[in-house]
């Protein structure tokens, strides 16, 4: 039985409680010149095409940039970003639906 007065709705926050530790974003790189960039392909339609386009745009301005690409597979517990750890200065991640 609802205890909400007639005409009012009860809102529920779907996010839940946060119990992790807050952290800040990594600092922005001053330049991409001579840097190593990782690209994470999430295997969604056109993700690879999108990442290739972004890489071309970066290379147009920074031809000496080094790139490393990884591609997600269908295993949800497989951490592909770990393959880039220690190898790259920045990451471009194709993420979302």
GULO-424729 format. One record per residue (C-alpha): residue number from 1; residue in three letters; z negated, y, x. Coordinates in pm, 1 decimal, always signed. Layout:
# GULO-424729
NODE nufi drentor        w        v        u
NODE  NUM     ALA        Z        Y        X
...
//
This chain:
# GULO-424729
NODE nufi drentor        w        v        u
NODE    1     UNK     +0.0     +0.0     +0.0
NODE    2     UNK    +99.5   +340.7   +138.0
NODE    3     UNK   -159.9   +613.6   +189.9
NODE    4     UNK   +109.5   +880.8   +231.1
NODE    5     UNK    +96.8  +1141.9    -47.3
NODE    6     UNK   +387.9  +1132.8   -289.7
NODE    7     UNK   +696.9  +1314.9   -161.8
NODE    8     UNK   +600.9  +1280.0   +206.5
NODE    9     UNK   +726.5  +1028.5   +459.7
NODE   10     UNK   +539.6   +862.1   +743.6
NODE   11     UNK   +725.7   +885.5  +1073.3
NODE   12     UNK   +694.6   +610.9  +1331.0
NODE   13     UNK   +778.3   +668.4  +1697.0
NODE   14     UNK  +1003.4   +378.7  +1809.5
NODE   15     UNK   +949.1   +455.3  +2178.9
NODE   16     UNK   +601.3   +308.3  +2199.9
NODE   17     UNK   +338.7   +381.7  +2461.5
NODE   18     UNK   +433.8   +456.1  +2821.5
NODE   19     UNK   +215.4   +280.3  +3075.9
NODE   20     UNK   +426.3   +330.5  +3388.2
NODE   21     UNK   +391.8   +581.1  +3665.3
NODE   22     UNK   +586.7   +905.4  +3635.0
NODE   23     UNK   +824.9   +987.1  +3915.9
NODE   24     UNK  +1070.3  +1261.9  +3994.2
NODE   25     UNK  +1443.6  +1235.1  +4041.5
NODE   26     UNK  +1576.6  +1199.4  +4392.9
NODE   27     UNK  +1669.3  +1532.9  +4548.4
NODE   28     UNK  +2033.2  +1638.1  +4511.1
NODE   29     UNK  +2241.7  +1588.2  +4824.3
NODE   30     UNK  +2350.7  +1909.6  +4995.7
NODE   31     UNK  +2697.7  +1763.2  +5049.7
NODE   32     UNK  +2889.8  +1438.5  +5013.3
NODE   33     UNK  +3053.4  +1490.3  +5353.8
NODE   34     UNK  +3000.1  +1175.4  +5559.7
NODE   35     UNK  +2785.1  +1016.8  +5289.1
NODE   36     UNK  +2797.6   +669.9  +5140.6
NODE   37     UNK  +2836.4   +645.5  +4762.0
NODE   38     UNK  +2764.0   +336.8  +4552.0
NODE   39     UNK  +2950.1   +263.9  +4229.3
NODE   40     UNK  +2797.8    +33.6  +3966.6
NODE   41     UNK  +3046.2   -114.6  +3719.1
NODE   42     UNK  +2874.1   -232.0  +3400.8
NODE   43     UNK  +3182.5   -439.5  +3294.0
NODE   44     UNK  +3227.6   -239.5  +2973.4
NODE   45     UNK  +3587.2   -165.0  +2869.2
NODE   46     UNK  +3739.2    +95.4  +3104.2
NODE   47     UNK  +3425.3   +124.7  +3319.5
NODE   48     UNK  +3621.2    +21.7  +3629.0
NODE   49     UNK  +3895.7   +271.0  +3545.4
NODE   50     UNK  +3636.6   +545.3  +3500.6
NODE   51     UNK  +3470.2   +466.2  +3833.9
NODE   52     UNK  +3803.4   +458.4  +4019.6
NODE   53     UNK  +3885.7   +799.9  +3875.0
NODE   54     UNK  +3548.8   +940.6  +3985.3
NODE   55     UNK  +3597.8   +791.4  +4332.5
NODE   56     UNK  +3944.1   +952.1  +4358.4
NODE   57     UNK  +3797.7  +1288.3  +4258.9
NODE   58     UNK  +3525.3  +1258.5  +4523.3
NODE   59     UNK  +3772.1  +1147.0  +4793.5
NODE   60     UNK  +3998.8  +1443.8  +4717.6
NODE   61     UNK  +3719.9  +1675.6  +4835.2
NODE   62     UNK  +3543.6  +1441.8  +5080.9
NODE   63     UNK  +3798.1  +1207.1  +5244.6
NODE   64     UNK  +3539.7  +1070.8  +5490.6
NODE   65     UNK  +3304.5   +944.0  +5218.3
NODE   66     UNK  +3224.8   +571.5  +5233.8
NODE   67     UNK  +3203.9   +372.1  +4911.4
NODE   68     UNK  +3040.0    +48.7  +4803.8
NODE   69     UNK  +3103.2   -105.9  +4464.4
NODE   70     UNK  +2908.4   -366.3  +4272.1
NODE   71     UNK  +2989.4   -518.3  +3936.9
NODE   72     UNK  +2736.0   -634.3  +3683.5
NODE   73     UNK  +2767.7   -987.6  +3555.1
NODE   74     UNK  +2639.4  -1130.4  +3229.5
NODE   75     UNK  +2295.1  -1220.2  +3364.4
NODE   76     UNK  +2045.6   -965.4  +3229.1
NODE   77     UNK  +1779.3  -1029.8  +3494.0
NODE   78     UNK  +2011.4   -984.3  +3791.1
NODE   79     UNK  +1942.0   -650.1  +3959.6
NODE   80     UNK  +2274.4   -533.7  +4096.9
NODE   81     UNK  +2141.7   -199.7  +4219.0
NODE   82     UNK  +1944.0   -395.8  +4479.6
NODE   83     UNK  +2276.7   -475.2  +4648.2
NODE   84     UNK  +2315.6   -104.0  +4723.9
NODE   85     UNK  +1960.8    -40.3  +4844.3
NODE   86     UNK  +1960.1   +102.9  +5196.0
NODE   87     UNK  +2341.5   +121.7  +5205.8
NODE   88     UNK  +2413.2   +434.6  +5002.7
NODE   89     UNK  +2304.5   +795.0  +4979.3
NODE   90     UNK  +2396.4   +832.7  +4610.7
NODE   91     UNK  +2504.0   +618.6  +4314.6
NODE   92     UNK  +2753.6   +664.2  +4031.7
NODE   93     UNK  +2656.1   +428.9  +3751.0
NODE   94     UNK  +2879.1   +342.0  +3455.6
NODE   95     UNK  +2605.7   +287.0  +3198.4
NODE   96     UNK  +2584.1   +284.9  +2822.9
NODE   97     UNK  +2767.6   +175.0  +2512.3
//
